[in-house]
C-alpha cells in the first residue's frame, strides 16, 4: 500500500502592527506561550515560539528603543 503524500504546512500567520516592538503570546490563551516583545527595526520580525511574522503597517515607523 502506497503512503499518502504529506500536505505542506500552512505558511506562518502575518500580522500587521502600528508600532514596534510587537507583542506576541501565541494568541491561544492557556495554549499560547509566554509574552515576548519582537523588535521590528527593519519593519519585520518573527516570533521564535509560534513563527508568526509581524510587519509594520505602511506609513508606521519602528521606535528607536
Protein Blocks (a to p, Z undefined) as FASTA:
>chain_A
ZZddddddddddddddfbdcdddehjnojmmccdddddfflopacdfklopacdddehia
cdfZZ
